[in-house]
Amino acid sequence: MSTADLVFGGCLLVGGGLLLLTLIFDDLFGGFLNAIHVGFDLGGVSPTPMLLGFLAMFGIGGLLGLHSFGAGVGLATVIAVVVGSIGAGVVFGSFKALRQAESSSTFSLQDMVGSTGRVSVTIPANRFGTVLISFAGSSHNMTATADAEIPAGRVVKVVAVAGDNLVVTPSSIVSTEGARSDA
């Protein structure tokens, strides 16, 4: 095994492995790699994944040049740089698409007033239970209170907000979910 094989293979393993870990464990592993982050983004994408993509593809390009094309170390390095640049571009495009797919819309609890949901944990009178509400494109399990007891499964309407909790009343919509027939 030549030195060029070790360099290109090491780049492939280190760059590919770290990039894979970044994709899978972004929250945990991303914090570690953010130490490399120099305080700027390229089109909303951190340079770290692009660097790792370049490194991994540099290794692939170098090994491809050496073994598939039978090129010398110099030409294999040129091939590695070209393939690495393409890899960095692919990672940039992928991470940019992922970043744009993230929801950036925020809302306040006050925005939920007037919406309806379903009680997921019974709300005792003047105590707390939980309500499942579909709002802003996703489901939210929120703490709620009411003046009268509301059993689980009942449809409710949000009438106010008290601190970090919703205030709900039974809705006029009757739910048949979970209803029994005694006939």
C-alpha positions in Angstrom: 0.0 0.0 0.0 1.5 3.3 -1.1 1.6 6.6 0.7 -0.9 8.0 -1.8 -3.3 5.2 -1.0 -3.1 5.9 2.7 -3.6 9.7 2.2 -6.6 9.3 -0.1 -8.1 6.4 1.9 -7.6 8.4 5.2 -9.4 11.4 3.6 -12.2 9.2 2.5 -12.7 7.6 5.9 -12.3 10.7 8.0 -14.3 13.0 5.8 -17.0 10.5 5.0 -17.3 9.3 8.6 -17.5 12.8 10.1 -20.0 13.9 7.4 -22.2 10.8 8.1 -22.1 11.6 11.8 -23.0 15.2 11.1 -26.0 14.1 9.1 -27.2 11.5 11.6 -26.4 13.2 14.9 -26.5 16.8 13.9 -27.6 18.2 17.3 -25.0 16.2 19.3 -22.1 16.0 16.9 -22.8 19.3 15.2 -21.9 21.2 18.4 -18.5 19.5 18.4 -17.9 20.4 14.8 -19.0 24.0 15.3 -15.7 24.5 17.0 -14.2 24.4 13.5 -16.9 27.0 12.4 -15.1 30.3 11.7 -18.2 32.6 12.1 -19.5 32.8 8.5 -22.0 30.9 6.4 -22.0 30.3 2.7 -25.6 30.8 1.5 -26.9 29.8 4.9 -24.8 26.6 5.1 -21.9 26.2 7.5 -18.6 25.5 5.8 -17.9 22.5 8.0 -20.2 20.0 6.1 -18.8 21.3 2.8 -15.3 20.8 4.0 -16.1 17.3 5.1 -17.8 16.6 1.8 -14.8 17.9 -0.1 -12.5 15.7 2.1 -14.5 12.6 1.5 -14.8 13.1 -2.2 -11.1 14.1 -2.5 -10.3 10.7 -1.1 -12.7 8.9 -3.6 -11.3 11.0 -6.5 -7.7 10.2 -5.6 -8.3 6.5 -5.2 -10.3 6.5 -8.5 -7.5 8.3 -10.3 -4.8 6.0 -8.9 -6.6 2.6 -9.4 -9.2 3.0 -12.1 -7.4 5.4 -14.4 -3.9 4.3 -13.5 -2.8 7.9 -13.2 0.3 9.0 -11.3 0.1 10.7 -7.9 0.1 14.2 -9.5 -2.8 13.6 -11.9 -4.6 11.6 -9.2 -4.4 14.6 -7.0 -5.8 16.9 -9.7 -8.7 14.4 -10.2 -9.2 14.3 -6.4 -9.4 18.1 -6.2 -12.0 18.2 -9.1 -14.1 15.4 -7.5 -13.8 16.9 -4.1 -15.1 20.3 -5.4 -18.0 18.5 -6.9 -18.6 16.7 -3.6 -18.5 20.0 -1.7 -21.1 21.4 -4.2 -23.4 18.5 -3.7 -23.2 18.8 0.1 -23.8 22.6 -0.2 -26.9 21.9 -2.3 -28.2 19.2 0.0 -27.7 21.2 3.2 -29.2 24.3 1.6 -32.3 22.3 0.6 -32.5 20.8 4.1 -32.2 24.3 5.7 -35.0 25.7 3.5 -37.2 22.8 4.4 -37.0 23.7 8.1 -39.9 25.6 9.5 -39.0 29.1 10.5 -42.5 30.3 11.3 -43.0 31.0 15.0 -46.2 31.7 16.8 -47.3 32.7 20.3 -49.8 31.0 22.4 -52.1 33.9 21.9 -52.3 32.9 18.2 -54.0 29.7 19.3 -57.1 31.5 20.8 -60.1 30.5 18.8 -58.6 27.2 17.6 -60.0 23.8 18.5 -58.4 20.7 19.8 -59.0 17.4 21.6 -58.4 16.8 25.3 -55.7 14.1 25.6 -55.6 14.0 29.4 -58.7 14.9 31.4 -58.8 18.4 32.6 -60.2 18.6 36.2 -62.1 21.7 37.2 -59.6 24.6 37.8 -56.7 22.2 37.4 -54.5 21.2 34.5 -54.7 18.6 31.8 -53.5 18.4 28.2 -55.0 19.3 24.9 -53.8 18.1 21.5 -54.1 20.9 18.9 -53.1 20.9 15.3 -51.8 24.4 14.7 -49.3 26.1 12.3 -48.8 22.8 10.4 -48.0 20.6 13.3 -49.5 18.9 16.3 -48.9 20.4 19.7 -49.7 18.8 23.1 -50.4 21.8 25.3 -51.2 22.2 29.0 -54.7 23.5 29.5 -57.1 24.4 32.2 -60.9 24.9 32.4 -63.6 26.1 34.8 -65.4 22.7 34.7 -64.0 19.2 34.3 -63.6 18.1 30.7 -63.0 14.4 30.0 -60.4 13.0 27.6 -61.5 12.8 24.0 -63.7 15.8 24.2 -63.4 18.6 21.6 -62.5 22.0 23.1 -62.1 25.5 22.0 -59.2 27.7 23.2 -60.7 30.9 24.7 -57.7 32.5 26.4 -54.1 32.1 27.5 -53.0 32.0 31.2 -49.2 32.2 31.4 -47.9 29.2 29.5 -51.2 27.4 29.6 -54.3 27.5 27.4 -57.8 28.1 28.8 -60.4 26.0 27.1 -64.1 25.4 27.1 -66.0 22.4 25.7 -66.8 22.9 22.0 -70.3 22.6 20.6 -68.9 20.0 18.2 -69.8 16.6 19.5 -67.2 13.9 19.2 -68.3 10.3 18.5 -64.8 8.9 18.9 -64.7 6.4 21.7 -68.5 6.4 22.0 -70.2 3.2 23.0 -73.4 1.8 21.9 -75.4 0.1 24.6 -77.9 -1.4 22.1 
